[in-house]
């Protein structure tokens, strides 16, 4: 996965310029669209991962395999609820 980012300051400057070449605007628009698609794809992957975490915790707690309150004081229901809320 590439961590390359669009220079947002440069993009803003180009978009606000009155004399910007239409080809440059089109190129920038396509680049922004490609970046947006990558972000949406990553968001979907993260939401799916949170859903799996929630389901695994629910199953483990329901079967008694995972104690709700571990000896370390971590409340797994809070983690499960967070994963549930964040995956919506």
C-alpha positions in Angstrom: 0.0 0.0 0.0 1.3 3.4 -0.9 1.3 6.2 1.6 1.9 8.8 -1.1 -0.4 11.8 -0.6 -1.7 14.5 -2.8 -0.2 17.9 -2.0 -3.5 19.5 -0.8 -2.0 23.0 -0.7 -0.9 22.8 -4.3 -4.3 21.3 -5.3 -6.1 24.2 -3.6 -3.8 26.7 -5.3 -4.5 25.1 -8.7 -8.3 24.9 -8.2 -8.4 28.6 -7.1 -6.4 29.8 -10.1 -8.3 31.5 -12.9 -5.7 30.7 -15.5 -5.2 27.0 -14.7 -5.0 24.9 -17.8 -8.1 22.6 -18.2 -5.8 19.6 -18.7 -4.1 20.3 -15.4 -7.6 20.5 -13.7 -8.7 17.3 -15.3 -5.4 15.5 -14.2 -5.8 16.8 -10.7 -9.5 15.7 -10.6 -8.6 12.3 -11.8 -5.8 12.1 -9.2 -8.2 13.2 -6.4 -10.8 10.6 -7.6 -8.2 7.8 -7.5 -7.1 8.8 -4.0 -10.7 8.9 -2.8 -11.4 5.4 -4.2 -8.3 4.1 -2.3 -9.6 5.8 0.9 -13.0 4.3 0.5 -11.5 0.8 -0.1 -9.4 1.1 3.0 -12.3 2.3 5.0 -14.3 -0.7 3.9 -11.5 -3.0 4.9 -11.3 -1.4 8.3 -15.0 -1.6 8.8 -15.0 -5.3 7.9 -12.1 -5.9 10.3 -14.1 -4.2 13.1 -17.1 -6.4 12.3 -15.0 -9.5 12.6 -13.6 -8.4 15.9 -17.1 -7.7 17.2 -18.4 -11.1 16.1 -15.4 -13.0 17.5 -15.8 -11.2 20.8 -19.5 -11.9 20.9 -19.0 -15.6 20.1 -16.1 -16.0 22.7 -18.1 -14.2 25.4 -21.3 -16.2 24.7 -19.5 -19.5 24.7 -17.6 -18.6 27.9 -14.2 -18.8 26.3 -13.4 -15.2 27.0 -14.2 -13.8 30.4 -16.0 -10.5 30.2 -13.7 -8.8 32.7 -10.1 -10.1 32.4 -7.8 -10.1 35.4 -6.0 -7.1 33.9 -9.2 -5.0 34.2 -9.9 -4.8 30.5 -13.6 -4.9 29.9 -14.1 -6.8 26.7 -17.7 -5.7 26.4 -16.4 -2.1 25.9 -14.1 -3.3 23.1 -16.9 -5.3 21.5 -19.3 -2.3 21.8 -16.6 0.0 20.3 -16.1 -2.3 17.4 -19.8 -2.6 16.9 -20.4 1.2 16.9 -17.4 1.9 14.7 -18.4 -0.8 12.1 -21.7 0.9 11.3 
